[in-house]
Amino acid sequence: MKIRSLELFQVPPRWLFLKITTESGIVGWGEPVVEGKADTVAACVKELGEQIKGKNAGEIEDVFQMLYRGGFYRGGPVLTSALSGIEQALWDIKGKFQGLPVYEFLGGKVRDKIQVYRWIGGDHPRDVVNHAKEALEQGYTAVKMNGTDELKWIDTHDKLDAAVERVAALREAFGMKLGIAVDFHGRVHKTMAKQLMHELEPYRLMFVEEPVLCENEELFIELSRTSQIPIATGERNFTRWGFKNMLTRGGVDIIQPDVSHAGGILETRKIAAMAEAFDVAVAPHCPLGPIALAACLQVDFCTPNAFIQEQSANIHYNEGYDLLNYLKNPEIFHYQNGHAALLTGPGLGVEVDEEYVKKMALEGHHWHNPIWRDEDGCVAEW
């Protein structure tokens, strides 16, 4: 199972796929990408890839240690995302070689299905009731929406009122049968976040995501003391070390490591085990493509404190594209009653349509997140 080659495919709408092939011809797929920095991560994968050619693809922990600890400078979104995609592809190879899903190597399944949620409302949340109705008709039982437009450190109350009114409209239309999460997306600063969370309390949300930026994680304790809404965060944290202080300090109810950013499948499983010791739930971040989603589900199915999974079908970033088009077995992501069923295929469980991937790689992408500004011209959080 020695690694022979690595190939990268930058495909729309904003993804980067990695194909690793062994000398015996076994192929594994991973998804190493930082949204908006695909070219940068691709360069990093190429650099790291030179260090693992000829290495046994089944020695996944050793590869991780070599690539992570072998660099004097380590961590961060680019290095860790490149490592994550490589690690996913190695698990795919190992599973295919042994004829087993990845979760079988990580203790075996603890559940037969997991709830998934759908995004509604777009970057600037609007028309959320109609979007939620569409989600329910598609079989979803939970949705997530952005909470606000751009917000200054101290802003007007009408913006908070508009956010609350959107959530209230969902509750009025659908009652408690619809799970609702609200993503503050790091757009909301401390003073406004305290007020907005207080106003949202009557609507019994599943969670509020990134109520403040993760670099201000000491504020999660303060927010948790002023509101009963569960706090979720972690998509911008990397490896166990990026979650250590957050879990030790407290204030967070749900962590959201991204299997394509946090260090890969096994590293995310280790992070989840740390969280379990602090009685914290896990809801992996995944607004990405089908390979990343399959990697997340492999973690979900062997992780007792995982409770819901993000996925990118119908997400506003992917308009005009569908993650299912990249697969030969898209039926694995046909959800029933708002749940993804247990993946049973070997490796990650996805059969990538390589011909379609190559075709779309010719189109490529140069996606970058928008730069937002307040009405006074100051740069705002997106």
Secondary structure as GFF3:
##gff-version 3
##sequence-region A 1 382
A	DSSP	beta_strand	3	11	.	.	.	ID=ss1
A	DSSP	beta_strand	15	22	.	.	.	ID=ss2
A	DSSP	beta_strand	27	30	.	.	.	ID=ss3
A	DSSP	alpha_helix	38	52	.	.	.	ID=ss4
A	DSSP	alpha_helix	60	69	.	.	.	ID=ss5
A	DSSP	alpha_helix	77	98	.	.	.	ID=ss6
A	DSSP	three_ten_helix	102	106	.	.	.	ID=ss7
A	DSSP	beta_strand	113	120	.	.	.	ID=ss8
A	DSSP	alpha_helix	128	137	.	.	.	ID=ss9
A	DSSP	beta_strand	142	146	.	.	.	ID=ss10
A	DSSP	alpha_helix	157	174	.	.	.	ID=ss11
A	DSSP	three_ten_helix	175	177	.	.	.	ID=ss12
A	DSSP	beta_strand	179	183	.	.	.	ID=ss13
A	DSSP	alpha_helix	190	200	.	.	.	ID=ss14
A	DSSP	three_ten_helix	201	203	.	.	.	ID=ss15
A	DSSP	beta_strand	207	209	.	.	.	ID=ss16
A	DSSP	three_ten_helix	214	216	.	.	.	ID=ss17
A	DSSP	alpha_helix	219	226	.	.	.	ID=ss18
A	DSSP	beta_strand	231	233	.	.	.	ID=ss19
A	DSSP	alpha_helix	239	249	.	.	.	ID=ss20
A	DSSP	beta_strand	254	255	.	.	.	ID=ss21
A	DSSP	alpha_helix	265	277	.	.	.	ID=ss22
A	DSSP	beta_strand	281	282	.	.	.	ID=ss23
A	DSSP	alpha_helix	290	300	.	.	.	ID=ss24
A	DSSP	beta_strand	308	310	.	.	.	ID=ss25
A	DSSP	three_ten_helix	316	318	.	.	.	ID=ss26
A	DSSP	three_ten_helix	323	326	.	.	.	ID=ss27
A	DSSP	three_ten_helix	330	333	.	.	.	ID=ss28
A	DSSP	beta_strand	339	341	.	.	.	ID=ss29
A	DSSP	alpha_helix	354	363	.	.	.	ID=ss30
A	DSSP	beta_strand	372	373	.	.	.	ID=ss31
A	DSSP	beta_strand	379	380	.	.	.	ID=ss32
###
